């Protein structure tokens, strides 16, 4: 999932004029800023998701970007809950919410950092006094 957003953001950053024109057609306020912001968000947060670093934090801006995409670009396609749930962007939102609540998993930098902190904390704890039994 991180790779999808990373590639999407990369492509948009390298064609900002096209994205800005599209955002202008959609009637978004400050389309140049919005294009740069959405593209950068997808690229940076997608990269963070890819390596599993700050996963829970990176998921939040991507959820916002997907909500805005649905509301501005895809809203005409939505005529009920079934069509909303059928959107690819909605599936991304569901997966991002899952990542935001559950974290990245065992093969992530988040997990490696957490293990390092636990080991460091365990090394600082004083040794237990010997039992006098």
C-alpha positions, 0 to 999 in steps of 0.5 A, a space after each residue: 500500500 505504501 508503494 502505491 501512494 509513493 508512486 502516485 505522489 512521485 508521479 504527481 510531483 513530476 507533473 504538478 502542472 497537470 495536477 494543478 489544472 485538474 484541481 482547478 477544473 474540480 473547483 478546489 481553492 488554491 489548486 497549486 497549493 493543494 496539488 503540491 500538498 496532496 502530492 507531497 503527502 502521498 509521496 512522503 506518507 507512502 514512503 513512511 508506510 512502505 518502510 513501516 516508520 511512523 505508520 500510525 501517524 502517516 495513515 492519518 494524512 492519507 485518509 484525509 487525502 482519500 476523503 477529499 478525493 472522494 468528495 471532490 473528484 468521485 462524488 458524482 459516482 456515489 449514489 448510495 452506500 454500495 457505490 461508495 464502498 465500491 470505490 478503490 479510494 474507500 478500500 484505501 481508507 479502510 486499509 489505512 484505518 486498519 494500519 492506523 489502529 494496528 500498526 505496521 506489523 513485525 517487518 517494520 521500522 516501527 517494530 524494530 524501534 519498539 524492540 530497541 526501546 524495550 531492550 534499552 529499558 530492560 537494561 536500565 532496570 535494577 537487578 532483582 534482589 536475591 531471594 532469601 528462601 
